[in-house]
Amino acid sequence: MREVTLFWKRARLRSLDIAEILQIFKHLEFLSYVKRVPKDVRIIVKAHFCEGKTISDIDDLHFLDLLEIIMEPKEPNDSFILLVRLNHSLSNLNARTNGTSAAPGCRLDGEGLTYIIQGPPMKLRIVTTLARIMSKPDRTSARSLDFNLTSDNSLLSPKQLKLAKFAYDKGFFDVPKRIRVSDLAEQIGLARATISEHLARIEAIIMDDMFSSFDDPYVPPEIIKVMLETIELDSEEADIDQKKGMKKMLESIRDNIKNEVSQQILHDDDELTSLDEMVELGMQEHQQNISQIDQILEEKFSSLN
Protein backbone atom coordinates (compact mmCIF):
# COMPACT_ATOMS: atom_id res chain seq x y z
CA MET A 1 0.00 0.00 0.00
CA ARG A 2 1.32 3.40 -0.99
CA GLU A 3 0.43 7.03 -0.43
CA VAL A 4 1.21 9.92 -2.78
CA THR A 5 0.76 13.59 -1.92
CA LEU A 6 0.35 16.15 -4.70
CA PHE A 7 0.45 19.89 -4.06
CA TRP A 8 -0.50 22.83 -6.28
CA LYS A 9 0.23 26.41 -5.26
CA ARG A 10 -2.67 28.86 -5.38
CA ALA A 11 -1.05 30.72 -8.27
CA ARG A 12 -1.13 27.55 -10.39
CA LEU A 13 -4.70 26.74 -9.34
CA ARG A 14 -5.87 30.04 -10.82
CA SER A 15 -5.18 28.68 -14.32
CA LEU A 16 -7.13 25.43 -13.80
CA ASP A 17 -10.78 24.51 -14.35
CA ILE A 18 -11.36 24.63 -10.56
CA ALA A 19 -10.02 28.19 -10.16
CA GLU A 20 -13.36 29.53 -8.87
CA ILE A 21 -12.93 27.56 -5.66
CA LEU A 22 -10.27 30.06 -4.55
CA GLN A 23 -12.84 32.86 -4.54
CA ILE A 24 -15.31 30.97 -2.36
CA PHE A 25 -13.39 28.97 0.23
CA LYS A 26 -10.68 30.23 2.53
CA HIS A 27 -10.18 26.69 3.85
CA LEU A 28 -11.71 23.42 2.64
CA GLU A 29 -10.76 20.04 4.10
CA PHE A 30 -11.82 16.52 3.14
CA LEU A 31 -13.00 14.48 6.16
CA SER A 32 -14.51 11.28 4.80
CA TYR A 33 -16.39 9.52 2.01
CA VAL A 34 -20.14 8.85 2.28
CA LYS A 35 -20.63 7.39 -1.20
CA ARG A 36 -18.07 6.72 -3.89
CA VAL A 37 -19.20 5.92 -7.42
CA PRO A 38 -18.33 7.83 -10.62
CA LYS A 39 -20.33 11.07 -10.98
CA ASP A 40 -21.72 10.62 -7.47
CA VAL A 41 -18.76 10.96 -5.10
CA ARG A 42 -20.28 12.19 -1.84
CA ILE A 43 -17.91 13.50 0.81
CA ILE A 44 -18.01 15.31 4.13
CA VAL A 45 -15.89 18.46 4.23
CA LYS A 46 -14.98 21.15 6.72
CA ALA A 47 -15.39 24.54 5.09
CA HIS A 48 -14.51 28.12 5.98
CA PHE A 49 -15.72 30.71 3.49
CA CYS A 50 -13.89 33.74 2.16
CA GLU A 51 -15.11 37.08 3.43
CA GLY A 52 -18.39 38.01 1.80
CA LYS A 53 -19.07 34.47 0.55
CA THR A 54 -21.83 32.18 1.82
CA ILE A 55 -23.29 28.72 1.36
CA SER A 56 -25.24 29.87 -1.70
CA ASP A 57 -21.99 30.64 -3.56
CA ILE A 58 -21.29 26.88 -3.83
CA ASP A 59 -23.86 26.91 -6.63
CA ASP A 60 -21.28 28.74 -8.77
CA LEU A 61 -18.95 25.70 -8.74
CA HIS A 62 -19.65 23.31 -11.61
CA PHE A 63 -17.88 20.40 -9.89
CA LEU A 64 -19.38 20.70 -6.38
CA ASP A 65 -23.01 20.39 -5.22
CA LEU A 66 -24.21 21.11 -1.68
CA LEU A 67 -26.36 18.23 -0.39
CA GLU A 68 -26.66 18.98 3.32
CA ILE A 69 -25.43 21.36 6.01
CA ILE A 70 -24.39 18.97 8.78
CA MET A 71 -23.20 21.61 11.23
CA GLU A 72 -23.16 25.40 11.19
CA PRO A 73 -20.45 27.43 12.95
CA LYS A 74 -21.23 28.68 16.45
CA GLU A 75 -18.39 31.21 16.50
CA PRO A 76 -17.09 33.48 13.71
CA ASN A 77 -13.88 31.47 13.34
CA ASP A 78 -15.62 28.09 13.34
CA SER A 79 -16.16 26.10 10.14
CA PHE A 80 -19.18 24.57 8.43
CA ILE A 81 -19.41 20.78 8.20
CA LEU A 82 -21.00 19.99 4.83
CA LEU A 83 -22.09 16.99 2.80
CA VAL A 84 -21.29 17.69 -0.85
CA ARG A 85 -21.24 15.84 -4.15
CA LEU A 86 -17.94 16.02 -6.04
CA ASN A 87 -18.21 15.60 -9.80
CA HIS A 88 -14.84 16.12 -11.45
CA SER A 89 -13.05 13.95 -14.01
CA LEU A 90 -10.12 13.29 -11.66
CA SER A 91 -12.33 12.23 -8.72
CA ASN A 92 -14.50 10.15 -11.09
CA LEU A 93 -11.43 8.40 -12.45
CA ASN A 94 -10.26 7.78 -8.90
CA ALA A 95 -13.62 6.14 -8.14
CA ARG A 96 -13.45 4.04 -11.32
CA THR A 97 -10.07 2.54 -10.40
CA ASN A 98 -11.77 0.64 -7.56
CA GLY A 99 -8.59 0.56 -5.55
CA THR A 100 -7.41 4.10 -4.87
CA SER A 101 -8.98 6.68 -2.59
CA ALA A 102 -8.43 10.16 -1.24
CA ALA A 103 -7.18 10.33 2.34
CA PRO A 104 -7.97 12.68 5.23
CA GLY A 105 -5.62 15.63 4.93
CA CYS A 106 -6.73 16.61 1.42
CA ARG A 107 -7.30 20.34 1.75
CA LEU A 108 -7.34 23.78 0.24
CA ASP A 109 -5.65 26.38 2.44
CA GLY A 110 -3.70 29.62 2.22
CA GLU A 111 -0.80 27.92 0.45
CA GLY A 112 -2.68 25.87 -2.11
CA LEU A 113 -4.33 22.50 -2.75
CA THR A 114 -3.03 19.28 -1.18
CA TYR A 115 -4.36 16.03 -2.66
CA ILE A 116 -3.45 12.83 -0.81
CA ILE A 117 -4.27 9.51 -2.45
CA GLN A 118 -3.73 5.95 -1.25
CA GLY A 119 -3.84 2.58 -2.98
CA PRO A 120 -1.88 -0.28 -4.58
CA PRO A 121 1.20 0.95 -6.49
CA MET A 122 -0.01 0.18 -10.02
CA LYS A 123 -3.48 1.74 -9.68
CA LEU A 124 -2.01 4.62 -7.70
CA ARG A 125 0.45 5.29 -10.51
CA ILE A 126 -2.39 5.66 -13.03
CA VAL A 127 -4.31 8.24 -10.99
CA THR A 128 -1.28 10.27 -9.93
CA THR A 129 0.11 10.26 -13.46
CA LEU A 130 -3.16 11.57 -14.83
CA ALA A 131 -3.32 14.22 -12.10
CA ARG A 132 0.10 15.37 -13.27
CA ILE A 133 -0.84 15.52 -16.93
CA MET A 134 -4.00 17.50 -16.12
CA SER A 135 -1.86 20.07 -14.34
CA LYS A 136 1.69 19.55 -13.15
CA PRO A 137 1.91 19.75 -9.33
CA ASP A 138 4.39 22.07 -7.66
CA ARG A 139 5.39 19.31 -5.25
CA THR A 140 5.01 15.54 -5.11
CA SER A 141 5.96 13.09 -2.37
CA ALA A 142 5.33 9.40 -1.68
CA ARG A 143 5.61 6.90 1.15
CA SER A 144 4.77 3.31 2.00
CA LEU A 145 1.88 2.45 4.32
CA ASP A 146 1.81 -0.52 6.64
CA PHE A 147 -1.50 -1.34 8.34
CA ASN A 148 -0.17 -4.48 10.03
CA LEU A 149 -0.52 -3.75 13.74
CA THR A 150 2.27 -6.21 14.60
CA SER A 151 4.75 -4.33 12.40
CA ASP A 152 7.09 -1.62 13.63
CA ASN A 153 6.05 0.26 10.43
CA SER A 154 9.66 0.81 9.43
CA LEU A 155 11.27 0.26 6.04
CA LEU A 156 14.57 -0.64 7.69
CA SER A 157 15.46 -3.59 9.88
CA PRO A 158 16.32 -2.86 13.54
CA LYS A 159 20.04 -3.21 12.72
CA GLN A 160 19.75 -0.89 9.75
CA LEU A 161 17.88 1.66 11.84
CA LYS A 162 20.54 1.50 14.53
CA LEU A 163 23.34 2.03 12.00
CA ALA A 164 21.47 4.84 10.20
CA LYS A 165 20.79 6.62 13.50
CA PHE A 166 24.42 6.25 14.59
CA ALA A 167 25.68 7.61 11.26
CA TYR A 168 23.17 10.47 11.41
CA ASP A 169 24.15 11.46 14.94
CA LYS A 170 27.82 11.43 13.98
CA GLY A 171 27.18 13.76 11.03
CA PHE A 172 27.66 11.33 8.15
CA PHE A 173 24.62 12.73 6.32
CA ASP A 174 25.51 16.36 6.96
CA VAL A 175 26.66 18.61 4.10
CA PRO A 176 29.61 18.63 4.27
CA LYS A 177 30.04 15.33 6.13
CA ARG A 178 31.40 15.58 9.67
CA ILE A 179 32.70 12.02 9.67
CA ARG A 180 34.16 9.59 7.13
CA VAL A 181 33.09 6.00 6.52
CA SER A 182 36.46 4.79 7.78
CA ASP A 183 35.96 6.64 11.07
CA LEU A 184 32.46 5.21 11.44
CA ALA A 185 33.82 1.73 10.79
CA GLU A 186 36.53 2.18 13.40
CA GLN A 187 34.05 3.37 16.04
CA ILE A 188 31.61 0.52 15.33
CA GLY A 189 34.29 -2.10 15.01
CA LEU A 190 33.48 -3.34 11.50
CA ALA A 191 35.33 -3.23 8.20
CA ARG A 192 35.07 -0.05 6.16
CA ALA A 193 33.71 -1.98 3.15
CA THR A 194 30.98 -3.53 5.32
CA ILE A 195 29.82 -0.18 6.70
CA SER A 196 29.93 1.39 3.24
CA GLU A 197 27.80 -1.43 1.79
CA HIS A 198 25.24 -1.21 4.60
CA LEU A 199 24.89 2.58 4.26
CA ALA A 200 24.49 2.31 0.49
CA ARG A 201 21.75 -0.30 0.96
CA ILE A 202 19.98 1.93 3.50
CA GLU A 203 20.05 4.89 1.12
CA ALA A 204 18.77 2.70 -1.74
CA ILE A 205 15.81 1.48 0.37
CA ILE A 206 14.85 5.02 1.36
CA MET A 207 15.18 6.39 -2.16
CA ASP A 208 13.14 3.54 -3.61
CA ASP A 209 10.40 4.12 -1.05
CA MET A 210 10.35 7.84 -1.81
CA PHE A 211 10.27 7.63 -5.60
CA SER A 212 8.87 4.24 -6.65
CA SER A 213 5.24 5.44 -6.75
CA PHE A 214 6.07 8.67 -8.55
CA ASP A 215 4.71 9.03 -12.03
CA ASP A 216 7.27 8.49 -14.76
CA PRO A 217 8.76 11.54 -16.50
CA TYR A 218 7.07 10.20 -19.61
CA VAL A 219 3.35 9.38 -19.75
CA PRO A 220 2.57 6.49 -22.13
CA PRO A 221 -0.15 7.25 -24.70
CA GLU A 222 -2.36 4.42 -23.43
CA ILE A 223 -2.52 6.01 -19.96
CA ILE A 224 -3.67 9.34 -21.38
CA LYS A 225 -6.25 7.48 -23.47
CA VAL A 226 -7.86 6.20 -20.24
CA MET A 227 -8.18 9.76 -18.98
CA LEU A 228 -9.71 11.02 -22.24
CA GLU A 229 -12.28 8.22 -22.14
CA THR A 230 -13.20 9.27 -18.60
CA ILE A 231 -13.68 12.92 -19.57
CA GLU A 232 -15.74 11.94 -22.61
CA LEU A 233 -18.00 9.76 -20.45
CA ASP A 234 -18.41 12.54 -17.90
CA SER A 235 -19.38 15.01 -20.62
CA GLU A 236 -22.45 12.98 -21.65
CA GLU A 237 -24.58 14.24 -18.73
CA ALA A 238 -22.65 17.41 -17.92
CA ASP A 239 -24.38 20.79 -17.75
CA ILE A 240 -23.04 23.88 -19.50
CA ASP A 241 -20.80 25.00 -16.61
CA GLN A 242 -19.31 21.52 -16.22
CA LYS A 243 -18.61 21.37 -19.93
CA LYS A 244 -16.78 24.69 -19.77
CA GLY A 245 -14.51 23.22 -17.08
CA MET A 246 -13.94 20.03 -19.09
CA LYS A 247 -13.12 22.04 -22.19
CA LYS A 248 -10.50 24.01 -20.27
CA MET A 249 -9.10 20.77 -18.85
CA LEU A 250 -8.82 19.15 -22.28
CA GLU A 251 -7.01 22.18 -23.67
CA SER A 252 -4.59 22.03 -20.74
CA ILE A 253 -4.00 18.30 -21.28
CA ARG A 254 -3.33 18.92 -24.96
CA ASP A 255 -0.70 21.54 -24.10
CA ASN A 256 0.92 19.26 -21.51
CA ILE A 257 1.11 16.32 -23.92
CA LYS A 258 3.36 18.42 -26.12
CA ASN A 259 5.96 18.34 -23.35
CA GLU A 260 5.88 14.57 -22.94
CA VAL A 261 9.10 13.07 -24.27
CA SER A 262 9.91 9.38 -24.02
CA GLN A 263 12.72 8.37 -21.69
CA GLN A 264 13.87 6.07 -24.47
CA ILE A 265 14.27 9.10 -26.72
CA LEU A 266 16.06 11.10 -24.06
CA HIS A 267 18.56 8.45 -23.01
CA ASP A 268 19.12 6.04 -25.88
CA ASP A 269 19.10 8.06 -29.08
CA ASP A 270 22.47 9.71 -29.56
CA GLU A 271 21.55 11.00 -33.00
CA LEU A 272 19.12 13.58 -31.66
CA THR A 273 20.76 16.96 -31.37
CA SER A 274 17.94 19.28 -30.37
CA LEU A 275 15.02 19.40 -27.96
CA ASP A 276 12.73 20.22 -30.88
CA GLU A 277 13.55 16.85 -32.47
CA MET A 278 12.86 15.04 -29.19
CA VAL A 279 9.52 16.80 -28.75
CA GLU A 280 8.59 16.01 -32.35
CA LEU A 281 9.15 12.27 -31.80
CA GLY A 282 7.22 12.42 -28.54
CA MET A 283 4.37 14.14 -30.37
CA GLN A 284 4.30 11.35 -32.95
CA GLU A 285 3.65 8.80 -30.20
CA HIS A 286 0.84 10.92 -28.77
CA GLN A 287 -0.69 11.97 -32.09
CA GLN A 288 -3.64 9.62 -31.68
CA ASN A 289 -4.49 11.14 -28.30
CA ILE A 290 -4.08 14.66 -29.65
CA SER A 291 -6.42 13.80 -32.49
CA GLN A 292 -8.90 12.33 -30.00
CA ILE A 293 -8.78 15.52 -27.93
CA ASP A 294 -9.46 17.60 -31.03
CA GLN A 295 -12.35 15.30 -31.92
CA ILE A 296 -13.88 15.53 -28.42
CA LEU A 297 -13.50 19.30 -28.42
CA GLU A 298 -15.22 19.50 -31.80
CA GLU A 299 -18.04 17.03 -31.08
CA LYS A 300 -18.75 17.79 -27.42
CA PHE A 301 -17.68 21.36 -26.82
CA SER A 302 -17.75 23.27 -30.11
CA SER A 303 -20.95 25.08 -29.06
CA LEU A 304 -19.02 26.68 -26.16
CA ASN A 305 -16.80 28.72 -28.52
N, C-alpha and C positions, 0 to 999 in steps of 0.2 A: 504494500500500500504506500502510495506517495502523495505528497502535497506540494502544489506549486502556487506561489503567490505572484500575481501580476499587479503592477502599479502604474497608473497614468497620472501625470501632473494635471492640475486644473487647466493650465494653458493648452495642453494637448486635447483635453476633453472638449474644449470650445470649438474644435474643428470637426467633431464627430456627430453622428446622428442623434446622440443623447445629450447634446449640449444644453438643451433647455432645463435639464435637471439642476444645473448650477444656479439658475435664477430662482429656483423654488425652494430647494433644501439647503440649509446651512450644514446639517449633519443628517445622514441617513445610514442606518446600520441594519444588516440582515441578522435576524434572530433565529428563525427556524422555517422549515418547510411545513405546509399544511397539505398541499396536494402538488403532485409533480408529474404532469404529462405535457407533451408539446402543446403550445398555445394556451395552456391553462396551468401555468406554474403559479401556485398560490403560496405566498410567504408572509410571515409576520416580520415587521420592521419597526425600528425605533426611529422616529423622525422629529427633527427640529427645523422649523421653517425659517427662511430668510425674513428679514424685517419687511413688513408690509404684505407678506404672502400668507395664504390660509389654505385650509383643506380643499376648498373649491378649485384652487390653482392646479391641483393634480390632474384635473380634466384636460389641461393643456398638453400633457405628456402622452404621446401616441403609444408608448410601450408600457404604461403603468395605469391600472384601473383601481380605484378605491372600492373595496368591498365592504369594509366594516371598520368603524372606530372602536377599538378594543378598550382603550383608556385615554382620557384627555388629561393634559397637564394640570396639576393643582397649583403650581408656582410658575412664575414667568420663565424660569430657566429649565423647567421640566420638559420632557419630550412627550409626543404622542406615541402610542402603541397602535399600529395599524395593520389590518389584514388587506393585502393588495394582490392583484393579479399582474404578473410580469409576463409580457408577450414581446420578446425580442429574439431575433434569429440566433444569437449566441446562447441564451438561456434555453431556447427550444432545442437547439442542437445538443446541449448538455443533457437535457431530459431524454433525448432520443438515444444517447449512448448507452443508457441503462447500466451504468457502472460508475459514472462520475457525478459528483455533487458539489455544490457550493458549501462552504464551511462558515460557521460563526466567525466573525471578524471581518467579513466583507463589509465595506463601508465607503461612504463618501464623506470627506471631512475637509478641513481648511487646506490641506496639502493636495488632495486629489482623490482618485478612486482606487481602492484596494480590492482585488478580486482573488479570493482564495478558493482553490478547487482541489478536491481529493478524489482518488480512485486508483485502479490498477494502472501500471506504467503505460501500456499500449493505448488504452482508451484515453488516459489523461493526456498523452502526447497529441492525440488528434484534436482535442478541445483547445488545449493551450496553443497549439500551432495555428489553429484557425483564429483564435483571439488575437494572435500576433499579426496575422495577415490582414485582419479587419482594421487594426490600428496598432502600430508597434508600441509596446509598453516602454515606459521610461526605466523601469526596473523589473527584474525577474529573479526569483529565488526558488529553490526546491529543497525538500528534505524527505527522509523516510519516516513512515509512521509505523509504530509497533503497538498493537492493541492487546498483545499477550500479557496478561497481568503478572505472569511468572517471570517475565523478562526484565532485565535491568534497563531496557530501552536504549542501549548504547550500540553504536556501530562497531566499536572496538572491544576486543577482549579485555578482561581485567589487567593482564600483563601489558597490553598495548596502551591502555589508559594510564597505567602507572608510569610507563616510559615517557609517554607524550607529556604528562603533567610534569615529570622531572625535567625534561628538556625545556619545557615552557618556562618553568620557574628559574632555570639557569640562564635563560635568555637566548636559547638556540633559535627561536623563531622571531627574535627581534630583528629590526633593520637599522643598522648593521647588527650581525650576530654578536652576542656577548661571550659566546663560548664555542669552541670547535668540537667536531665530532670526536676527535682523538682525546680531548679533555673529558668529554662526557663518558667515553669508553673507560678511561682510567678511573674516574670516580665511581662508575658502576661495577667495574671489575670484569668487563667483557671485551672481546676483540673489537677493534675499530670497525672492521668490515661487518661484523654482526650488528653493531649499533646502527651503522649506516643503512644496512638492508632493512632493519626493523623500522627506522624512521621513514624511509622511502615508501615502505608498504603502508604505513599509517597515513602518509600524505595522499597516496593513491586511493585509499579507501574513502577518505574525506572528500577528495575531489570528485570521485565517481558518484558519491552520494549527492553532492551539490549540483552536479551538472547532468546526470544521466537522464533526468526527466525533462530537461530543457528541450524546446523545439530545435530542430536542426536549422543551421543557417539557410538551408535551401528547403523550400516546401515543394514536395512532389506534386505534379499536376493532379493525380488522382485524389489527393487530400483536399485540394481546393474544389474539385468537382463535387465532393460530398457537401461542402459548405454552400455551393451555388444551388444544389438541389434543395437544400433546406430553406434557403431564402425564397426560391421559386414556390415551394409548397406553402410557405407562410404568406406569400403575396396573394394566394387564391381568395382568402377571406379577409384580407386587410382593408381597412378603411383608408380614406384619402390621406390622412395625416401619417398613418403607418407606412403607406406606400412612399411618401416623401422621404421618410427616414431610411427605408430600404434602398431607394434610389441613390441616396447620398452614400450609403454603405457600399453599394455595388461599385460606384464610381471610385471610392477610396480603395476598394480591393483591386480594381483594375490598375490603378496607379501603383499600388504596392507590388503587384505581380511583376511589373516592369523591372523591379529591383531584385527579383529572385534569380540568382545565378547558381547553377549546379556546382557542388563541391568538386565533382569530377572535372568540370571545366576549369575551376580555379586552380586545382592542384596537379592535374595530370596532363594538361595540354600545354606543352612548352612553346607551341607554334603561335599561340595567341600573344599579341603584343599590346593590345589596348583594351581598356575596360569596355569600350563601345562594342568590340567584337564579342566579348564575354556576354554582355547583356543581350546582344542580338541572338546568340545561341540559346541563352536562357529563354528568350521570348519565343523562339521556335518551339521549344518543349511545351510552353504554356499557351500556344496559339489557339488550341481548341477551347481552352477555358476562356480566353479573351473573346473569342467568337461567341461563346455561349453567353457571356456577360452582355455583349452587344445585342444579342438576340433577345435576352430577357428585358433589357432596357427598352428595346423597340416594341416588344409585344405587350409587356406588362406596365410600363411606365411612360410611354411616349406621350400620353395625354397630360402628363404633369409638366411638360415643357412650356 
